[in-house]
Amino acid sequence: MLRLSVNKDEYLMVGKDVRITFLGGNDRSLKLMIDAPREVNVARGKAIEKRAAEREPVIENDCFC
């Protein structure tokens, strides 16, 4: 894992095709711009987790007594 500190308007390159630009932020959030080809799937972590939770079957009374 890589942890970086960046300044406003700095960018990171992921491979040759994906550019992530830091636009600024405050204490609660930050703003990024992601420039990637259409073939690259970009998804927010919360959306991925929500979809995974929706796919999991709901088991009532999950007890192995």
PQR file of N, CA, C, O and H, with PARSE charges and radii, in Angstrom:
ATOM      1  N   MET A   1       0.853  -1.174   0.000 -0.4000 1.5000
ATOM      2  CA  MET A   1       0.000   0.000   0.000 -0.0000 2.0000
ATOM      3  C   MET A   1       0.896   1.234   0.000  0.5500 1.7000
ATOM      4  O   MET A   1       1.948   1.258   0.639 -0.5500 1.4000
ATOM      5  N   LEU A   2       0.467   2.235  -0.715 -0.4000 1.5000
ATOM      6  CA  LEU A   2       1.214   3.482  -0.835 -0.0000 2.0000
ATOM      7  C   LEU A   2       0.397   4.603  -0.214  0.5500 1.7000
ATOM      8  O   LEU A   2      -0.780   4.765  -0.537 -0.5500 1.4000
ATOM      9  H   LEU A   2      -0.387   2.216  -1.235  0.4000 1.0000
ATOM     10  N   ARG A   3       1.003   5.371   0.668 -0.4000 1.5000
ATOM     11  CA  ARG A   3       0.318   6.506   1.294 -0.0000 2.0000
ATOM     12  C   ARG A   3       1.107   7.765   0.941  0.5500 1.7000
ATOM     13  O   ARG A   3       2.313   7.842   1.172 -0.5500 1.4000
ATOM     14  H   ARG A   3       1.959   5.240   0.930  0.4000 1.0000
ATOM     15  N   LEU A   4       0.406   8.749   0.377 -0.4000 1.5000
ATOM     16  CA  LEU A   4       1.056   9.963  -0.093 -0.0000 2.0000
ATOM     17  C   LEU A   4       0.373  11.211   0.450  0.5500 1.7000
ATOM     18  O   LEU A   4      -0.808  11.187   0.799 -0.5500 1.4000
ATOM     19  H   LEU A   4      -0.575   8.686   0.190  0.4000 1.0000
ATOM     20  N   SER A   5       1.117  12.277   0.514 -0.4000 1.5000
ATOM     21  CA  SER A   5       0.563  13.604   0.759 -0.0000 2.0000
ATOM     22  C   SER A   5       0.704  14.364  -0.550  0.5500 1.7000
ATOM     23  O   SER A   5       1.775  14.376  -1.157 -0.5500 1.4000
ATOM     24  H   SER A   5       2.076  12.296   0.230  0.4000 1.0000
ATOM     25  N   VAL A   6      -0.377  14.996  -0.981 -0.4000 1.5000
ATOM     26  CA  VAL A   6      -0.339  15.735  -2.237 -0.0000 2.0000
ATOM     27  C   VAL A   6      -0.877  17.141  -2.029  0.5500 1.7000
ATOM     28  O   VAL A   6      -1.648  17.394  -1.104 -0.5500 1.4000
ATOM     29  H   VAL A   6      -1.247  14.986  -0.488  0.4000 1.0000
ATOM     30  N   ASN A   7      -0.471  18.028  -2.881 -0.4000 1.5000
ATOM     31  CA  ASN A   7      -0.964  19.401  -2.861 -0.0000 2.0000
ATOM     32  C   ASN A   7      -2.047  19.559  -3.914  0.5500 1.7000
ATOM     33  O   ASN A   7      -2.171  18.737  -4.821 -0.5500 1.4000
ATOM     34  H   ASN A   7       0.155  17.822  -3.633  0.4000 1.0000
ATOM     35  N   LYS A   8      -2.831  20.627  -3.784 -0.4000 1.5000
ATOM     36  CA  LYS A   8      -3.877  20.911  -4.748 -0.0000 2.0000
ATOM     37  C   LYS A   8      -3.289  20.962  -6.156  0.5500 1.7000
ATOM     38  O   LYS A   8      -2.212  21.512  -6.383 -0.5500 1.4000
ATOM     39  H   LYS A   8      -2.730  21.295  -3.047  0.4000 1.0000
ATOM     40  N   ASP A   9      -4.027  20.372  -7.089 -0.4000 1.5000
ATOM     41  CA  ASP A   9      -3.680  20.311  -8.503 -0.0000 2.0000
ATOM     42  C   ASP A   9      -2.508  19.374  -8.825  0.5500 1.7000
ATOM     43  O   ASP A   9      -2.084  19.305  -9.979 -0.5500 1.4000
ATOM     44  H   ASP A   9      -4.902  19.925  -6.905  0.4000 1.0000
ATOM     45  N   GLU A  10      -1.984  18.663  -7.843 -0.4000 1.5000
ATOM     46  CA  GLU A  10      -1.009  17.617  -8.153 -0.0000 2.0000
ATOM     47  C   GLU A  10      -1.770  16.401  -8.663  0.5500 1.7000
ATOM     48  O   GLU A  10      -2.966  16.257  -8.408 -0.5500 1.4000
ATOM     49  H   GLU A  10      -2.328  18.719  -6.906  0.4000 1.0000
ATOM     50  N   TYR A  11      -1.080  15.537  -9.376 -0.4000 1.5000
ATOM     51  CA  TYR A  11      -1.750  14.346  -9.884 -0.0000 2.0000
ATOM     52  C   TYR A  11      -0.877  13.119  -9.710  0.5500 1.7000
ATOM     53  O   TYR A  11       0.338  13.209  -9.533 -0.5500 1.4000
ATOM     54  H   TYR A  11      -0.109  15.654  -9.582  0.4000 1.0000
ATOM     55  N   LEU A  12      -1.530  11.976  -9.764 -0.4000 1.5000
ATOM     56  CA  LEU A  12      -0.874  10.676  -9.706 -0.0000 2.0000
ATOM     57  C   LEU A  12      -1.208   9.932 -10.980  0.5500 1.7000
ATOM     58  O   LEU A  12      -2.323  10.041 -11.491 -0.5500 1.4000
ATOM     59  H   LEU A  12      -2.517  11.902  -9.908  0.4000 1.0000
ATOM     60  N   MET A  13      -0.262   9.184 -11.494 -0.4000 1.5000
ATOM     61  CA  MET A  13      -0.508   8.339 -12.658 -0.0000 2.0000
ATOM     62  C   MET A  13      -0.553   6.889 -12.194  0.5500 1.7000
ATOM     63  O   MET A  13       0.313   6.442 -11.442 -0.5500 1.4000
ATOM     64  H   MET A  13       0.643   9.096 -11.079  0.4000 1.0000
ATOM     65  N   VAL A  14      -1.562   6.164 -12.644 -0.4000 1.5000
ATOM     66  CA  VAL A  14      -1.685   4.738 -12.396 -0.0000 2.0000
ATOM     67  C   VAL A  14      -1.526   4.073 -13.758  0.5500 1.7000
ATOM     68  O   VAL A  14      -2.416   4.145 -14.605 -0.5500 1.4000
ATOM     69  H   VAL A  14      -2.265   6.528 -13.254  0.4000 1.0000
ATOM     70  N   GLY A  15      -0.407   3.440 -13.951 -0.4000 1.5000
ATOM     71  CA  GLY A  15      -0.102   2.926 -15.285 -0.0000 2.0000
ATOM     72  C   GLY A  15       0.114   4.103 -16.235  0.5500 1.7000
ATOM     73  O   GLY A  15       0.506   5.192 -15.817 -0.5500 1.4000
ATOM     74  H   GLY A  15       0.316   3.382 -13.263  0.4000 1.0000
ATOM     75  N   LYS A  16      -0.148   3.864 -17.512 -0.4000 1.5000
ATOM     76  CA  LYS A  16       0.020   4.915 -18.512 -0.0000 2.0000
ATOM     77  C   LYS A  16      -1.274   5.650 -18.818  0.5500 1.7000
ATOM     78  O   LYS A  16      -1.250   6.711 -19.442 -0.5500 1.4000
ATOM     79  H   LYS A  16      -0.467   2.979 -17.851  0.4000 1.0000
ATOM     80  N   ASP A  17      -2.426   5.088 -18.378 -0.4000 1.5000
ATOM     81  CA  ASP A  17      -3.715   5.591 -18.840 -0.0000 2.0000
ATOM     82  C   ASP A  17      -4.586   6.262 -17.781  0.5500 1.7000
ATOM     83  O   ASP A  17      -5.536   6.960 -18.136 -0.5500 1.4000
ATOM     84  H   ASP A  17      -2.445   4.226 -17.872  0.4000 1.0000
ATOM     85  N   VAL A  18      -4.298   6.075 -16.508 -0.4000 1.5000
ATOM     86  CA  VAL A  18      -5.182   6.592 -15.460 -0.0000 2.0000
ATOM     87  C   VAL A  18      -4.480   7.727 -14.717  0.5500 1.7000
ATOM     88  O   VAL A  18      -3.388   7.560 -14.175 -0.5500 1.4000
ATOM     89  H   VAL A  18      -3.526   5.508 -16.220  0.4000 1.0000
ATOM     90  N   ARG A  19      -5.138   8.882 -14.708 -0.4000 1.5000
ATOM     91  CA  ARG A  19      -4.596  10.058 -14.033 -0.0000 2.0000
ATOM     92  C   ARG A  19      -5.571  10.483 -12.942  0.5500 1.7000
ATOM     93  O   ARG A  19      -6.756  10.687 -13.209 -0.5500 1.4000
ATOM     94  H   ARG A  19      -6.026   9.018 -15.148  0.4000 1.0000
ATOM     95  N   ILE A  20      -5.074  10.615 -11.710 -0.4000 1.5000
ATOM     96  CA  ILE A  20      -5.900  11.030 -10.570 -0.0000 2.0000
ATOM     97  C   ILE A  20      -5.377  12.384 -10.112  0.5500 1.7000
ATOM     98  O   ILE A  20      -4.228  12.504  -9.687 -0.5500 1.4000
ATOM     99  H   ILE A  20      -4.112  10.449 -11.493  0.4000 1.0000
ATOM    100  N   THR A  21      -6.231  13.406 -10.200 -0.4000 1.5000
ATOM    101  CA  THR A  21      -5.847  14.770  -9.832 -0.0000 2.0000
ATOM    102  C   THR A  21      -6.550  15.157  -8.545  0.5500 1.7000
ATOM    103  O   THR A  21      -7.762  14.980  -8.421 -0.5500 1.4000
ATOM    104  H   THR A  21      -7.165  13.309 -10.544  0.4000 1.0000
ATOM    105  N   PHE A  22      -5.803  15.682  -7.590 -0.4000 1.5000
ATOM    106  CA  PHE A  22      -6.344  16.164  -6.328 -0.0000 2.0000
ATOM    107  C   PHE A  22      -6.796  17.603  -6.525  0.5500 1.7000
ATOM    108  O   PHE A  22      -5.986  18.476  -6.838 -0.5500 1.4000
ATOM    109  H   PHE A  22      -4.819  15.826  -7.691  0.4000 1.0000
ATOM    110  N   LEU A  23      -8.103  17.852  -6.340 -0.4000 1.5000
ATOM    111  CA  LEU A  23      -8.662  19.185  -6.590 -0.0000 2.0000
ATOM    112  C   LEU A  23      -8.778  20.042  -5.342  0.5500 1.7000
ATOM    113  O   LEU A  23      -9.000  21.248  -5.446 -0.5500 1.4000
ATOM    114  H   LEU A  23      -8.761  17.143  -6.086  0.4000 1.0000
ATOM    115  N   GLY A  24      -8.634  19.452  -4.169 -0.4000 1.5000
ATOM    116  CA  GLY A  24      -8.740  20.197  -2.919 -0.0000 2.0000
ATOM    117  C   GLY A  24      -9.637  19.457  -1.951  0.5500 1.7000
ATOM    118  O   GLY A  24     -10.074  18.340  -2.226 -0.5500 1.4000
ATOM    119  H   GLY A  24      -8.453  18.472  -4.083  0.4000 1.0000
ATOM    120  N   GLY A  25      -9.907  20.071  -0.831 -0.4000 1.5000
ATOM    121  CA  GLY A  25     -10.764  19.423   0.132 -0.0000 2.0000
ATOM    122  C   GLY A  25     -10.839  20.211   1.425  0.5500 1.7000
ATOM    123  O   GLY A  25     -10.327  21.324   1.538 -0.5500 1.4000
ATOM    124  H   GLY A  25      -9.552  20.978  -0.607  0.4000 1.0000
ATOM    125  N   ASN A  26     -11.500  19.588   2.401 -0.4000 1.5000
ATOM    126  CA  ASN A  26     -11.607  20.185   3.733 -0.0000 2.0000
ATOM    127  C   ASN A  26     -11.484  19.067   4.763  0.5500 1.7000
ATOM    128  O   ASN A  26     -11.007  17.980   4.436 -0.5500 1.4000
ATOM    129  H   ASN A  26     -11.916  18.683   2.308  0.4000 1.0000
ATOM    130  N   ASP A  27     -11.905  19.315   5.995 -0.4000 1.5000
ATOM    131  CA  ASP A  27     -11.775  18.308   7.055 -0.0000 2.0000
ATOM    132  C   ASP A  27     -12.624  17.076   6.805  0.5500 1.7000
ATOM    133  O   ASP A  27     -12.262  15.985   7.247 -0.5500 1.4000
ATOM    134  H   ASP A  27     -12.292  20.198   6.260  0.4000 1.0000
ATOM    135  N   ARG A  28     -13.738  17.218   6.113 -0.4000 1.5000
ATOM    136  CA  ARG A  28     -14.682  16.103   5.941 -0.0000 2.0000
ATOM    137  C   ARG A  28     -14.507  15.330   4.642  0.5500 1.7000
ATOM    138  O   ARG A  28     -14.821  14.141   4.590 -0.5500 1.4000
ATOM    139  H   ARG A  28     -14.032  18.104   5.754  0.4000 1.0000
ATOM    140  N   SER A  29     -14.020  15.968   3.609 -0.4000 1.5000
ATOM    141  CA  SER A  29     -13.935  15.270   2.326 -0.0000 2.0000
ATOM    142  C   SER A  29     -12.850  15.885   1.458  0.5500 1.7000
ATOM    143  O   SER A  29     -12.316  16.954   1.754 -0.5500 1.4000
ATOM    144  H   SER A  29     -13.764  16.934   3.651  0.4000 1.0000
ATOM    145  N   LEU A  30     -12.545  15.190   0.394 -0.4000 1.5000
ATOM    146  CA  LEU A  30     -11.623  15.735  -0.586 -0.0000 2.0000
ATOM    147  C   LEU A  30     -12.193  15.489  -1.966  0.5500 1.7000
ATOM    148  O   LEU A  30     -13.064  14.638  -2.149 -0.5500 1.4000
ATOM    149  H   LEU A  30     -12.979  14.322   0.153  0.4000 1.0000
ATOM    150  N   LYS A  31     -11.708  16.223  -2.916 -0.4000 1.5000
ATOM    151  CA  LYS A  31     -12.221  16.115  -4.278 -0.0000 2.0000
ATOM    152  C   LYS A  31     -11.112  15.620  -5.193  0.5500 1.7000
ATOM    153  O   LYS A  31      -9.999  16.147  -5.208 -0.5500 1.4000
ATOM    154  H   LYS A  31     -11.000  16.914  -2.768  0.4000 1.0000
ATOM    155  N   LEU A  32     -11.454  14.595  -5.952 -0.4000 1.5000
ATOM    156  CA  LEU A  32     -10.531  14.004  -6.908 -0.0000 2.0000
ATOM    157  C   LEU A  32     -11.141  14.047  -8.290  0.5500 1.7000
ATOM    158  O   LEU A  32     -12.363  14.005  -8.437 -0.5500 1.4000
ATOM    159  H   LEU A  32     -12.357  14.166  -5.940  0.4000 1.0000
ATOM    160  N   MET A  33     -10.316  14.129  -9.284 -0.4000 1.5000
ATOM    161  CA  MET A  33     -10.759  13.965 -10.660 -0.0000 2.0000
ATOM    162  C   MET A  33      -9.999  12.760 -11.207  0.5500 1.7000
ATOM    163  O   MET A  33      -8.771  12.702 -11.128 -0.5500 1.4000
ATOM    164  H   MET A  33      -9.323  14.164  -9.165  0.4000 1.0000
ATOM    165  N   ILE A  34     -10.730  11.807 -11.757 -0.4000 1.5000
ATOM    166  CA  ILE A  34     -10.108  10.606 -12.291 -0.0000 2.0000
ATOM    167  C   ILE A  34     -10.314  10.586 -13.793  0.5500 1.7000
ATOM    168  O   ILE A  34     -11.447  10.585 -14.276 -0.5500 1.4000
ATOM    169  H   ILE A  34     -11.727  11.853 -11.821  0.4000 1.0000
ATOM    170  N   ASP A  35      -9.237  10.571 -14.511 -0.4000 1.5000
ATOM    171  CA  ASP A  35      -9.276  10.515 -15.972 -0.0000 2.0000
ATOM    172  C   ASP A  35      -8.789   9.132 -16.374  0.5500 1.7000
ATOM    173  O   ASP A  35      -7.607   8.815 -16.244 -0.5500 1.4000
ATOM    174  H   ASP A  35      -8.317  10.573 -14.118  0.4000 1.0000
ATOM    175  N   ALA A  36      -9.716   8.312 -16.864 -0.4000 1.5000
ATOM    176  CA  ALA A  36      -9.389   6.929 -17.216 -0.0000 2.0000
ATOM    177  C   ALA A  36     -10.146   6.541 -18.483  0.5500 1.7000
ATOM    178  O   ALA A  36     -11.207   7.096 -18.771 -0.5500 1.4000
ATOM    179  H   ALA A  36     -10.677   8.570 -16.969  0.4000 1.0000
ATOM    180  N   PRO A  37      -9.608   5.600 -19.232 -0.5600 1.5000
ATOM    181  CA  PRO A  37     -10.320   5.108 -20.414  0.2800 2.0000
ATOM    182  C   PRO A  37     -11.631   4.440 -20.010  0.5500 1.7000
ATOM    183  O   PRO A  37     -11.775   3.977 -18.878 -0.5500 1.4000
ATOM    184  N   ARG A  38     -12.573   4.392 -20.927 -0.4000 1.5000
ATOM    185  CA  ARG A  38     -13.874   3.775 -20.657 -0.0000 2.0000
ATOM    186  C   ARG A  38     -13.758   2.313 -20.243  0.5500 1.7000
ATOM    187  O   ARG A  38     -14.614   1.806 -19.519 -0.5500 1.4000
ATOM    188  H   ARG A  38     -12.456   4.768 -21.846  0.4000 1.0000
ATOM    189  N   GLU A  39     -12.723   1.639 -20.688 -0.4000 1.5000
ATOM    190  CA  GLU A  39     -12.557   0.229 -20.381 -0.0000 2.0000
ATOM    191  C   GLU A  39     -12.184  -0.009 -18.922  0.5500 1.7000
ATOM    192  O   GLU A  39     -12.314  -1.129 -18.428 -0.5500 1.4000
ATOM    193  H   GLU A  39     -12.027   2.051 -21.277  0.4000 1.0000
ATOM    194  N   VAL A  40     -11.720   1.030 -18.227 -0.4000 1.5000
ATOM    195  CA  VAL A  40     -11.304   0.904 -16.834 -0.0000 2.0000
ATOM    196  C   VAL A  40     -12.507   1.163 -15.935  0.5500 1.7000
ATOM    197  O   VAL A  40     -13.127   2.225 -15.999 -0.5500 1.4000
ATOM    198  H   VAL A  40     -11.614   1.940 -18.629  0.4000 1.0000
ATOM    199  N   ASN A  41     -12.827   0.194 -15.108 -0.4000 1.5000
ATOM    200  CA  ASN A  41     -13.943   0.319 -14.183 -0.0000 2.0000
ATOM    201  C   ASN A  41     -13.494   1.117 -12.963  0.5500 1.7000
ATOM    202  O   ASN A  41     -12.564   0.714 -12.264 -0.5500 1.4000
ATOM    203  H   ASN A  41     -12.324  -0.669 -15.055  0.4000 1.0000
ATOM    204  N   VAL A  42     -14.149   2.245 -12.705 -0.4000 1.5000
ATOM    205  CA  VAL A  42     -13.868   3.066 -11.537 -0.0000 2.0000
ATOM    206  C   VAL A  42     -15.134   3.070 -10.683  0.5500 1.7000
ATOM    207  O   VAL A  42     -16.195   3.490 -11.144 -0.5500 1.4000
ATOM    208  H   VAL A  42     -14.905   2.572 -13.272  0.4000 1.0000
ATOM    209  N   ALA A  43     -15.023   2.606  -9.446 -0.4000 1.5000
ATOM    210  CA  ALA A  43     -16.194   2.522  -8.573 -0.0000 2.0000
ATOM    211  C   ALA A  43     -15.821   2.954  -7.166  0.5500 1.7000
ATOM    212  O   ALA A  43     -14.716   2.689  -6.693 -0.5500 1.4000
ATOM    213  H   ALA A  43     -14.160   2.265  -9.072  0.4000 1.0000
ATOM    214  N   ARG A  44     -16.748   3.615  -6.510 -0.4000 1.5000
ATOM    215  CA  ARG A  44     -16.571   4.029  -5.124 -0.0000 2.0000
ATOM    216  C   ARG A  44     -16.660   2.803  -4.222  0.5500 1.7000
ATOM    217  O   ARG A  44     -17.485   1.920  -4.459 -0.5500 1.4000
ATOM    218  H   ARG A  44     -17.646   3.830  -6.894  0.4000 1.0000
ATOM    219  N   GLY A  45     -15.828   2.740  -3.199 -0.4000 1.5000
ATOM    220  CA  GLY A  45     -15.808   1.605  -2.282 -0.0000 2.0000
ATOM    221  C   GLY A  45     -17.160   1.323  -1.653  0.5500 1.7000
ATOM    222  O   GLY A  45     -17.545   0.163  -1.508 -0.5500 1.4000
ATOM    223  H   GLY A  45     -15.159   3.457  -3.007  0.4000 1.0000
ATOM    224  N   LYS A  46     -17.892   2.377  -1.273 -0.4000 1.5000
ATOM    225  CA  LYS A  46     -19.214   2.187  -0.662 -0.0000 2.0000
ATOM    226  C   LYS A  46     -20.172   1.492  -1.623  0.5500 1.7000
ATOM    227  O   LYS A  46     -20.973   0.658  -1.201 -0.5500 1.4000
ATOM    228  H   LYS A  46     -17.579   3.319  -1.390  0.4000 1.0000
ATOM    229  N   ALA A  47     -20.100   1.825  -2.899 -0.4000 1.5000
ATOM    230  CA  ALA A  47     -20.977   1.204  -3.888 -0.0000 2.0000
ATOM    231  C   ALA A  47     -20.645  -0.283  -4.050  0.5500 1.7000
ATOM    232  O   ALA A  47     -21.545  -1.114  -4.173 -0.5500 1.4000
ATOM    233  H   ALA A  47     -19.449   2.502  -3.241  0.4000 1.0000
ATOM    234  N   ILE A  48     -19.363  -0.609  -4.049 -0.4000 1.5000
ATOM    235  CA  ILE A  48     -18.950  -2.005  -4.167 -0.0000 2.0000
ATOM    236  C   ILE A  48     -19.441  -2.804  -2.961  0.5500 1.7000
ATOM    237  O   ILE A  48     -19.966  -3.907  -3.115 -0.5500 1.4000
ATOM    238  H   ILE A  48     -18.632   0.066  -3.949  0.4000 1.0000
ATOM    239  N   GLU A  49     -19.271  -2.249  -1.765 -0.4000 1.5000
ATOM    240  CA  GLU A  49     -19.702  -2.930  -0.542 -0.0000 2.0000
ATOM    241  C   GLU A  49     -21.215  -3.105  -0.504  0.5500 1.7000
ATOM    242  O   GLU A  49     -21.709  -4.147  -0.072 -0.5500 1.4000
ATOM    243  H   GLU A  49     -18.845  -1.353  -1.639  0.4000 1.0000
ATOM    244  N   LYS A  50     -21.951  -2.094  -0.952 -0.4000 1.5000
ATOM    245  CA  LYS A  50     -23.412  -2.183  -0.965 -0.0000 2.0000
ATOM    246  C   LYS A  50     -23.881  -3.280  -1.909  0.5500 1.7000
ATOM    247  O   LYS A  50     -24.762  -4.066  -1.561 -0.5500 1.4000
ATOM    248  H   LYS A  50     -21.550  -1.248  -1.303  0.4000 1.0000
ATOM    249  N   ARG A  51     -23.299  -3.337  -3.096 -0.4000 1.5000
ATOM    250  CA  ARG A  51     -23.676  -4.387  -4.045 -0.0000 2.0000
ATOM    251  C   ARG A  51     -23.352  -5.773  -3.499  0.5500 1.7000
ATOM    252  O   ARG A  51     -24.133  -6.708  -3.676 -0.5500 1.4000
ATOM    253  H   ARG A  51     -22.583  -2.698  -3.379  0.4000 1.0000
ATOM    254  N   ALA A  52     -22.217  -5.909  -2.843 -0.4000 1.5000
ATOM    255  CA  ALA A  52     -21.831  -7.205  -2.269 -0.0000 2.0000
ATOM    256  C   ALA A  52     -22.807  -7.611  -1.170  0.5500 1.7000
ATOM    257  O   ALA A  52     -23.175  -8.781  -1.069 -0.5500 1.4000
ATOM    258  H   ALA A  52     -21.582  -5.150  -2.699  0.4000 1.0000
ATOM    259  N   ALA A  53     -23.227  -6.651  -0.347 -0.4000 1.5000
ATOM    260  CA  ALA A  53     -24.169  -6.949   0.732 -0.0000 2.0000
ATOM    261  C   ALA A  53     -25.531  -7.348   0.177  0.5500 1.7000
ATOM    262  O   ALA A  53     -26.211  -8.199   0.751 -0.5500 1.4000
ATOM    263  H   ALA A  53     -22.928  -5.700  -0.429  0.4000 1.0000
ATOM    264  N   GLU A  54     -25.929  -6.743  -0.928 -0.4000 1.5000
ATOM    265  CA  GLU A  54     -27.223  -7.071  -1.538 -0.0000 2.0000
ATOM    266  C   GLU A  54     -27.217  -8.472  -2.126  0.5500 1.7000
ATOM    267  O   GLU A  54     -28.266  -9.112  -2.203 -0.5500 1.4000
ATOM    268  H   GLU A  54     -25.377  -6.052  -1.394  0.4000 1.0000
ATOM    269  N   ARG A  55     -26.057  -8.960  -2.540 -0.4000 1.5000
ATOM    270  CA  ARG A  55     -25.950 -10.295  -3.127 -0.0000 2.0000
ATOM    271  C   ARG A  55     -25.934 -11.404  -2.080  0.5500 1.7000
ATOM    272  O   ARG A  55     -26.301 -12.542  -2.373 -0.5500 1.4000
ATOM    273  H   ARG A  55     -25.205  -8.441  -2.477  0.4000 1.0000
ATOM    274  N   GLU A  56     -25.509 -11.076  -0.857 -0.4000 1.5000
ATOM    275  CA  GLU A  56     -25.423 -12.088   0.195 -0.0000 2.0000
ATOM    276  C   GLU A  56     -26.816 -12.515   0.628  0.5500 1.7000
ATOM    277  O   GLU A  56     -27.680 -11.669   0.857 -0.5500 1.4000
ATOM    278  H   GLU A  56     -25.211 -10.151  -0.619  0.4000 1.0000
ATOM    279  N   PRO A  57     -27.042 -13.815   0.741 -0.5600 1.5000
ATOM    280  CA  PRO A  57     -28.361 -14.268   1.199  0.2800 2.0000
ATOM    281  C   PRO A  57     -28.566 -13.924   2.673  0.5500 1.7000
ATOM    282  O   PRO A  57     -27.639 -13.984   3.480 -0.5500 1.4000
ATOM    283  N   VAL A  58     -29.786 -13.569   2.993 -0.4000 1.5000
ATOM    284  CA  VAL A  58     -30.128 -13.269   4.371 -0.0000 2.0000
ATOM    285  C   VAL A  58     -30.507 -14.566   5.060  0.5500 1.7000
ATOM    286  O   VAL A  58     -31.444 -15.247   4.641 -0.5500 1.4000
ATOM    287  H   VAL A  58     -30.540 -13.520   2.337  0.4000 1.0000
ATOM    288  N   ILE A  59     -29.782 -14.910   6.113 -0.4000 1.5000
ATOM    289  CA  ILE A  59     -30.053 -16.145   6.849 -0.0000 2.0000
ATOM    290  C   ILE A  59     -30.663 -15.763   8.195  0.5500 1.7000
ATOM    291  O   ILE A  59     -30.030 -15.109   9.023 -0.5500 1.4000
ATOM    292  H   ILE A  59     -29.021 -14.358   6.453  0.4000 1.0000
ATOM    293  N   GLU A  60     -31.894 -16.185   8.384 -0.4000 1.5000
ATOM    294  CA  GLU A  60     -32.571 -15.908   9.644 -0.0000 2.0000
ATOM    295  C   GLU A  60     -32.250 -17.015  10.634  0.5500 1.7000
ATOM    296  O   GLU A  60     -32.118 -18.180  10.260 -0.5500 1.4000
ATOM    297  H   GLU A  60     -32.408 -16.716   7.710  0.4000 1.0000
ATOM    298  N   ASN A  61     -32.126 -16.641  11.893 -0.4000 1.5000
ATOM    299  CA  ASN A  61     -31.871 -17.604  12.959 -0.0000 2.0000
ATOM    300  C   ASN A  61     -30.610 -18.416  12.672  0.5500 1.7000
ATOM    301  O   ASN A  61     -30.638 -19.646  12.714 -0.5500 1.4000
ATOM    302  H   ASN A  61     -32.233 -15.694  12.197  0.4000 1.0000
ATOM    303  N   ASP A  62     -29.538 -17.752  12.391 -0.4000 1.5000
ATOM    304  CA  ASP A  62     -28.282 -18.418  12.067 -0.0000 2.0000
ATOM    305  C   ASP A  62     -27.658 -18.958  13.344  0.5500 1.7000
ATOM    306  O   ASP A  62     -26.738 -18.352  13.894 -0.5500 1.4000
ATOM    307  H   ASP A  62     -29.515 -16.752  12.357  0.4000 1.0000
ATOM    308  N   CYS A  63     -28.149 -20.082  13.809 -0.4000 1.5000
ATOM    309  CA  CYS A  63     -27.697 -20.659  15.057 -0.0000 2.0000
ATOM    310  C   CYS A  63     -27.339 -22.129  14.845  0.5500 1.7000
ATOM    311  O   CYS A  63     -28.119 -22.897  14.282 -0.5500 1.4000
ATOM    312  H   CYS A  63     -28.896 -20.574  13.362  0.4000 1.0000
ATOM    313  N   PHE A  64     -26.181 -22.493  15.293 -0.4000 1.5000
ATOM    314  CA  PHE A  64     -25.742 -23.889  15.161 -0.0000 2.0000
ATOM    315  C   PHE A  64     -25.792 -24.567  16.525  0.5500 1.7000
ATOM    316  O   PHE A  64     -24.810 -25.165  16.966 -0.5500 1.4000
ATOM    317  H   PHE A  64     -25.548 -21.869  15.751  0.4000 1.0000
ATOM    318  N   CYS A  65     -26.938 -24.470  17.185 -0.4000 1.5000
ATOM    319  CA  CYS A  65     -27.102 -25.037  18.535 -0.0000 2.0000
ATOM    320  C   CYS A  65     -27.358 -26.521  18.495  0.5500 1.7000
ATOM    321  O   CYS A  65     -27.518 -27.148  19.542 -0.5500 1.4000
ATOM    322  H   CYS A  65     -27.735 -23.985  16.827  0.4000 1.0000
TER
END
